[in-house]
Amino acid sequence: MTSNDFHFVLQAAIAGEHKALEKIIEMYEPLINKYCFIDGEYDEDLRQYILIRIALKISKFNI
């Protein structure tokens, strides 16, 4: 994905388009999953918390 494509998808996600938010989450899923480990164990609750925070805060991004 080029930077222009990402910019377009990010703008759509900020505007509330669910498919765009889904695409951003899909892009960053490996990074999200990386931070879902506590003491070497995967924590699904932490993953859900991170996803909820992304969904709630993406509209506050300034481009």
Steps between C-alpha positions, in 0.01 A plus 500: 500500500640837405499796735224662293286187532560491874413869529171439317414199719588692817282793398211262435549335840504838671176585320342187649519253214507157662671320210789749513541448875496126443774536237720706734454248780585220257818682397613548859379165633852354540605803707179487704552131569862564599383722786238252623745288696532535877768290671540298180130410473256631241222708657182516290346760732794730436456452125132592527589806708753616239249453217231691687741786571597517133135505394412773749803723443548481123247779446722734703800466267612820328642473151 
